Amino acid sequence: MSEFHYVGSELELFAAVKNWKSYWSNQVRPYVAGDVLEVGAGIGSNTALLSPGTRGRWLCLEPDPNLCAKLAEDLTGRDDRRAFECLCGTLSAIRPGDTFDTILYIDVLEHIEDDAAELSNAAQMLRPGGCLIVLSPAHQWLFTPFDAAIGHFRRYDRSSLRRVSPPGLTIERIFYLDACGIAASAMNQLFLRQSMPTAEQLKMWDRWIIPASRLIDPLLMHKLGKSIVGVWRKP
């Protein structure tokens, strides 16, 4: 495989959005169990968020060698009941026959051109009863220069996520998060057309909009939102 380098520069910026990370991780955490494969682990901010309090193996898969080296260093000696590993590459780098109870794609699937093939390959590594979890930006009409700048091929809705459902898995749940954030994204698309949000903009979104969405989303039954979560289970 030729050396891969992540084109985005937003990882450190988004690592600081505490309310958003707390919100989506609380929604996802009930499906995370056992041995975990985290695809596109980046700088490990999601690893730290989802791994505490659980046991088993946690394999961080990251194709960018620079990010992978930093992540491996950060995971060394972590005081946790988990057994952490870091592997540089894509699914093809995983040992044949290796399987997992949970497979995570947290803000990753939209970066992969052949998303259906990716999930199909991942499903073959999932153990019976295990979950495959995707968190991605929602609604193609909200695609902005920011999406293009960080290497997104697309945004998703319920229909497009259903179309890439892996063979052999059943849909556990598909739902939206951050209904109030749609207005901020639409404003950027229509007026600002920014290729990267500022730290101050992210701070305002995280401080004011996310708490509002946490109240509104359940009232809307998670049928509207700036982000989408898909959960599949292997019978």
C-alpha positions as CSV (number, residue, x, y, z in Angstrom):
1,M,0.0,0.0,0.0
2,S,1.4,3.5,-0.9
3,E,1.9,5.8,2.1
4,F,-1.3,7.6,3.0
5,H,-1.4,11.1,4.5
6,Y,-4.6,12.6,5.9
7,V,-5.4,15.8,4.1
8,G,-7.5,17.3,6.9
9,S,-6.3,19.7,9.6
10,E,-9.3,19.8,11.8
11,L,-8.5,16.9,14.3
12,E,-7.0,19.1,17.0
13,L,-9.7,21.7,16.6
14,F,-12.5,19.2,17.0
15,A,-10.8,17.4,19.9
16,A,-11.8,20.4,22.1
17,V,-15.6,20.3,21.5
18,K,-16.4,18.6,24.8
19,N,-20.2,18.9,24.8
20,W,-20.5,17.4,21.3
21,K,-18.2,14.5,22.1
22,S,-20.0,13.8,25.3
23,Y,-23.3,13.9,23.5
24,W,-22.6,11.5,20.6
25,S,-20.5,9.2,22.7
26,N,-23.3,8.7,25.2
27,Q,-25.5,7.7,22.3
28,V,-23.0,5.3,20.9
29,R,-21.5,3.8,24.0
30,P,-24.3,1.3,24.8
31,Y,-23.4,-0.6,21.6
32,V,-19.6,-0.7,22.3
33,A,-18.5,-3.9,24.0
34,G,-15.8,-6.6,23.9
35,D,-12.9,-6.5,21.5
36,V,-13.1,-3.3,19.5
37,L,-11.7,-2.3,16.1
38,E,-11.6,1.5,15.6
39,V,-11.1,2.3,11.9
40,G,-9.4,5.7,11.2
41,A,-8.5,6.3,14.9
42,G,-6.7,9.6,14.0
43,I,-5.2,11.2,17.1
44,G,-7.1,8.9,19.5
45,S,-9.5,11.5,20.9
46,N,-12.4,9.1,20.3
47,T,-10.4,6.2,21.7
48,A,-10.0,8.0,25.0
49,L,-13.7,8.9,25.0
50,L,-15.2,5.4,24.4
51,S,-12.7,3.0,26.0
52,P,-12.7,3.7,29.7
53,G,-14.6,1.3,32.0
54,T,-14.6,-1.6,29.5
55,R,-12.4,-4.6,29.1
56,G,-10.9,-6.4,26.1
57,R,-8.7,-5.6,23.2
58,W,-8.9,-2.3,21.4
59,L,-7.2,-2.1,18.0
60,C,-6.7,1.4,16.6
61,L,-6.4,1.2,12.8
62,E,-4.9,4.4,11.2
63,P,-3.6,4.7,7.6
64,D,-1.6,7.9,8.1
65,P,1.9,6.9,9.5
66,N,2.5,10.2,11.3
67,L,-0.9,10.0,13.1
68,C,-0.4,6.3,13.8
69,A,3.1,6.9,15.3
70,K,1.8,9.6,17.6
71,L,-1.2,7.5,18.6
72,A,0.9,4.5,19.4
73,E,3.1,6.7,21.6
74,D,0.0,8.2,23.4
75,L,-1.4,4.7,24.0
76,T,1.7,3.3,25.6
77,G,1.4,2.8,29.3
78,R,-2.2,4.0,29.4
79,D,-3.7,3.1,32.8
80,D,-6.7,1.2,31.5
81,R,-8.1,-2.3,31.7
82,R,-8.0,-2.4,27.9
83,A,-5.3,-4.0,25.8
84,F,-4.5,-1.3,23.3
85,E,-2.9,-1.9,19.9
86,C,-2.1,0.5,17.0
87,L,-1.8,-0.7,13.4
88,C,-0.9,1.5,10.5
89,G,-3.0,0.7,7.4
90,T,-6.5,-0.2,6.3
91,L,-8.7,-3.3,6.8
92,S,-6.3,-5.2,4.5
93,A,-3.6,-4.8,7.1
94,I,-5.5,-6.8,9.7
95,R,-4.5,-10.5,10.2
96,P,-6.7,-12.9,8.3
97,G,-9.3,-14.5,10.7
98,D,-9.0,-11.6,13.2
99,T,-12.5,-10.7,14.5
100,F,-14.1,-8.2,16.8
101,D,-17.2,-7.6,18.9
102,T,-17.4,-3.9,17.9
103,I,-16.2,-2.0,14.8
104,L,-16.2,1.8,14.8
105,Y,-16.3,4.3,12.0
106,I,-16.4,7.6,13.8
107,D,-16.3,10.5,11.3
108,V,-14.4,8.1,8.9
109,L,-16.8,6.5,6.4
110,E,-17.3,9.7,4.5
111,H,-13.6,9.8,3.7
112,I,-13.7,6.4,2.0
113,E,-14.6,6.4,-1.7
114,D,-16.0,2.9,-1.9
115,D,-18.0,2.9,1.3
116,A,-20.2,-0.1,0.5
117,A,-17.2,-2.3,-0.1
118,E,-15.5,-1.0,3.1
119,L,-18.5,-1.9,5.3
120,S,-18.9,-5.3,3.5
121,N,-15.3,-6.1,4.3
122,A,-15.7,-4.9,7.9
123,A,-18.8,-7.0,8.4
124,Q,-16.7,-10.2,7.7
125,M,-14.6,-9.3,10.7
126,L,-17.6,-8.9,13.1
127,R,-18.4,-11.6,15.5
128,P,-22.0,-12.9,15.9
129,G,-24.0,-10.5,18.1
130,G,-21.5,-7.7,17.5
131,C,-22.2,-4.2,16.3
132,L,-20.8,-2.1,13.5
133,I,-21.2,1.6,14.3
134,V,-21.0,4.6,11.9
135,L,-21.1,8.3,12.9
136,S,-20.9,10.7,9.9
137,P,-22.0,14.2,8.8
138,A,-25.6,14.3,7.5
139,H,-27.4,15.6,4.4
140,Q,-25.6,16.0,1.1
141,W,-27.3,19.4,0.6
142,L,-25.1,20.7,3.5
143,F,-21.9,19.6,1.7
144,T,-19.6,22.7,1.9
145,P,-16.0,23.6,1.0
146,F,-15.1,22.4,4.6
147,D,-16.2,18.9,3.6
148,A,-14.1,19.0,0.5
149,A,-11.1,20.5,2.3
150,I,-10.9,17.6,4.7
151,G,-11.4,14.8,2.1
152,H,-15.1,14.0,2.4
153,F,-16.6,12.2,-0.6
154,R,-20.2,12.6,0.7
155,R,-22.6,13.3,3.6
156,Y,-25.3,10.7,4.5
157,D,-29.0,10.5,5.2
158,R,-31.0,7.5,6.3
159,S,-31.6,6.3,2.7
160,S,-27.9,6.5,1.7
161,L,-26.8,4.7,4.9
162,R,-29.4,1.9,4.3
163,R,-28.0,1.5,0.7
164,V,-24.6,0.7,2.0
165,S,-25.8,-1.8,4.7
166,P,-23.4,-4.7,4.8
167,P,-24.6,-8.1,3.7
168,G,-25.4,-10.4,6.6
169,L,-26.0,-7.5,9.1
170,T,-29.3,-6.2,10.4
171,I,-30.0,-2.5,11.0
172,E,-30.3,-2.0,14.8
173,R,-30.9,1.8,14.6
174,I,-30.3,4.8,12.3
175,F,-30.8,8.2,13.8
176,Y,-29.8,11.9,13.6
177,L,-28.1,14.1,16.2
178,D,-27.8,17.9,16.5
179,A,-31.0,19.3,14.9
180,C,-30.1,22.8,16.0
181,G,-26.7,22.6,14.3
182,I,-28.4,22.3,10.9
183,A,-29.1,26.1,10.9
184,A,-25.4,26.9,11.6
185,S,-24.3,24.5,8.8
186,A,-26.8,25.9,6.4
187,M,-25.6,29.5,7.1
188,N,-22.0,28.5,6.4
189,Q,-23.1,26.8,3.1
190,L,-25.2,29.8,1.9
191,F,-23.2,32.7,3.1
192,L,-19.8,32.0,4.6
193,R,-18.6,29.1,2.4
194,Q,-15.7,28.5,4.8
195,S,-13.2,25.7,4.2
196,M,-12.5,25.5,7.9
197,P,-14.4,26.8,11.0
198,T,-12.6,29.0,13.4
199,A,-11.9,28.0,17.0
200,E,-14.4,30.6,18.2
201,Q,-17.1,29.3,15.9
202,L,-16.6,25.8,17.2
203,K,-16.6,27.1,20.7
204,M,-20.0,28.8,20.2
205,W,-21.5,25.8,18.5
206,D,-20.3,23.5,21.3
207,R,-21.3,25.8,24.2
208,W,-24.7,26.9,22.9
209,I,-26.0,24.8,20.1
210,I,-25.2,21.3,21.3
211,P,-27.0,21.7,24.7
212,A,-30.0,23.0,22.8
213,S,-29.9,20.0,20.4
214,R,-29.7,17.6,23.4
215,L,-33.1,18.9,24.5
216,I,-34.6,19.2,21.0
217,D,-33.4,15.9,19.4
218,P,-35.5,13.6,21.6
219,L,-38.6,15.7,21.0
220,L,-38.1,15.3,17.3
221,M,-37.5,11.6,17.9
222,H,-34.0,12.0,16.3
223,K,-35.5,12.4,12.9
224,L,-33.5,15.6,12.1
225,G,-29.9,16.5,12.7
226,K,-26.5,17.6,11.3
227,S,-24.9,14.2,12.1
228,I,-26.2,10.7,11.6
229,V,-25.5,7.5,13.4
230,G,-26.0,4.0,12.0
231,V,-25.8,0.8,14.0
232,W,-25.8,-2.7,12.5
233,R,-25.7,-6.0,14.3
234,K,-24.6,-9.4,13.2
235,P,-27.1,-12.1,14.0
